[in-house]
Amino acid sequence: MPAFKSDRLFHALNHAMFVALGLIMLLPMVHLLALSLSSSRFIQFNEVYLWPKGFNLAGYEYIVGQERLWRAMGVSIYITVVGTAIALFFTLTLAYALSRSYMPGKGLILKLILVTFIFPVAMIPYFLVVKQLHLLDTLWSLMLPNALGAWYVFITKTFFQGLSNELFEAGRIDGCNEYALFWRIALPMSLPVIATIGLFYAVNQWNAYFDAIIFIRDQHMYPIQMLVREIAVVGNMTDNMEDFSRVAGEVSQKQVIAGVILFASFPIMLVYPFLQKYFVKGAMLGSLKE
């Protein structure tokens, strides 16, 4: 009986700790939301914390009227969707091949992939390769260099190795070749790990801005994170946001920065609830099976 009570106490404290951590992580977003919905008068005197004061939607009215923000949002959505699809294709096909024990040269390829995981590419060779491939100032420079992650290959390979060999043997008896085994048996059974690594790839693509700083010069091709950086970090409002002076009296710079950060974060936050059940299952299976 005392052991049962101690277990209940442990679970209660554990849940309380995670709830507290979750609330702490949400506080910055709540603060940004309060800033974006408050009057510039209260923001100017730092009177806004976790609840809006002087409820005001002028900041969002200004943000949604900016063509450059919508264009950057479209660029980010494009490179996230297309880049994630490319990354999933390369990761899944390579991981499936490496999971087959009869693949020739498997050990050498695994060692080469492990080297890229331990020793990241230096910046100058990285830039020179992208330049030699004529990818500078193109959206391909934001997708192809990040199309394969060593860690995700190992996770997916481990998952494929945990699939039942009897299914693959039955497929071979039915006349399936390796391509058919991959598309008809391996992929349908791999939705958890696909959702897991797909979410990781998508978040990385959406949040990436360093590659855009290096490879993109045309401002029409800036992803949303580039504009967020220039507005929130550099503090550059006038070069990136049209006619800010026209509404400067009713909209403060902090209000616009908070709204733009939320504007850039909202789309990727919508994806996670739909993938949550696959994400948790895929993360567990990929980490436990060998």
Secondary structure in CASP SS format (residue, H / E / C, confidence):
PFRMAT SS
TARGET T0000
AUTHOR 0000-0000-0000
METHOD secondary structure of the structure
MODEL  1
M C 1.00
P H 1.00
A H 1.00
F H 1.00
K H 1.00
S H 1.00
D H 1.00
R H 1.00
L H 1.00
F H 1.00
H H 1.00
A H 1.00
L H 1.00
N H 1.00
H H 1.00
A H 1.00
M H 1.00
F H 1.00
V H 1.00
A H 1.00
L H 1.00
G H 1.00
L H 1.00
I H 1.00
M H 1.00
L H 1.00
L H 1.00
P H 1.00
M H 1.00
V H 1.00
H H 1.00
L H 1.00
L H 1.00
A H 1.00
L H 1.00
S H 1.00
L C 1.00
S C 1.00
S C 1.00
S H 1.00
R H 1.00
F H 1.00
I H 1.00
Q H 1.00
F C 1.00
N C 1.00
E C 1.00
V C 1.00
Y C 1.00
L C 1.00
W C 1.00
P C 1.00
K C 1.00
G C 1.00
F C 1.00
N C 1.00
L C 1.00
A H 1.00
G H 1.00
Y H 1.00
E H 1.00
Y H 1.00
I H 1.00
V H 1.00
G C 1.00
Q C 1.00
E H 1.00
R H 1.00
L H 1.00
W H 1.00
R H 1.00
A H 1.00
M H 1.00
G H 1.00
V H 1.00
S H 1.00
I H 1.00
Y H 1.00
I H 1.00
T H 1.00
V H 1.00
V H 1.00
G H 1.00
T H 1.00
A H 1.00
I H 1.00
A H 1.00
L H 1.00
F H 1.00
F H 1.00
T H 1.00
L H 1.00
T H 1.00
L H 1.00
A H 1.00
Y H 1.00
A H 1.00
L H 1.00
S H 1.00
R C 1.00
S C 1.00
Y C 1.00
M C 1.00
P C 1.00
G C 1.00
K H 1.00
G H 1.00
L H 1.00
I H 1.00
L H 1.00
K H 1.00
L H 1.00
I H 1.00
L H 1.00
V H 1.00
T H 1.00
F H 1.00
I H 1.00
F C 1.00
P C 1.00
V C 1.00
A C 1.00
M H 1.00
I H 1.00
P H 1.00
Y H 1.00
F H 1.00
L H 1.00
V H 1.00
V H 1.00
K H 1.00
Q H 1.00
L C 1.00
H C 1.00
L C 1.00
L C 1.00
D C 1.00
T C 1.00
L H 1.00
W H 1.00
S H 1.00
L H 1.00
M C 1.00
L H 1.00
P H 1.00
N H 1.00
A C 1.00
L C 1.00
G C 1.00
A H 1.00
W H 1.00
Y H 1.00
V H 1.00
F H 1.00
I H 1.00
T H 1.00
K H 1.00
T H 1.00
F H 1.00
F H 1.00
Q H 1.00
G C 1.00
L C 1.00
S C 1.00
N H 1.00
E H 1.00
L H 1.00
F H 1.00
E H 1.00
A H 1.00
G H 1.00
R H 1.00
I H 1.00
D C 1.00
G C 1.00
C C 1.00
N C 1.00
E H 1.00
Y H 1.00
A H 1.00
L H 1.00
F H 1.00
W H 1.00
R H 1.00
I H 1.00
A H 1.00
L C 1.00
P H 1.00
M H 1.00
S H 1.00
L H 1.00
P H 1.00
V H 1.00
I H 1.00
A H 1.00
T H 1.00
I H 1.00
G H 1.00
L H 1.00
F H 1.00
Y H 1.00
A H 1.00
V H 1.00
N H 1.00
Q H 1.00
W H 1.00
N H 1.00
A C 1.00
Y C 1.00
F H 1.00
D H 1.00
A H 1.00
I H 1.00
I H 1.00
F H 1.00
I C 1.00
R C 1.00
D C 1.00
Q H 1.00
H H 1.00
M H 1.00
Y C 1.00
P C 1.00
I H 1.00
Q H 1.00
M H 1.00
L H 1.00
V H 1.00
R H 1.00
E H 1.00
I H 1.00
A H 1.00
V H 1.00
V C 1.00
G C 1.00
N C 1.00
M C 1.00
T C 1.00
D C 1.00
N C 1.00
M C 1.00
E C 1.00
D C 1.00
F H 1.00
S H 1.00
R H 1.00
V C 1.00
A C 1.00
G C 1.00
E C 1.00
V C 1.00
S C 1.00
Q H 1.00
K H 1.00
Q H 1.00
V H 1.00
I H 1.00
A H 1.00
G H 1.00
V H 1.00
I H 1.00
L H 1.00
F H 1.00
A H 1.00
S H 1.00
F H 1.00
P H 1.00
I H 1.00
M H 1.00
L H 1.00
V H 1.00
Y H 1.00
P H 1.00
F H 1.00
L H 1.00
Q H 1.00
K H 1.00
Y H 1.00
F H 1.00
V H 1.00
K H 1.00
G H 1.00
A H 1.00
M H 1.00
L H 1.00
G H 1.00
S H 1.00
L H 1.00
K C 1.00
E C 1.00
END
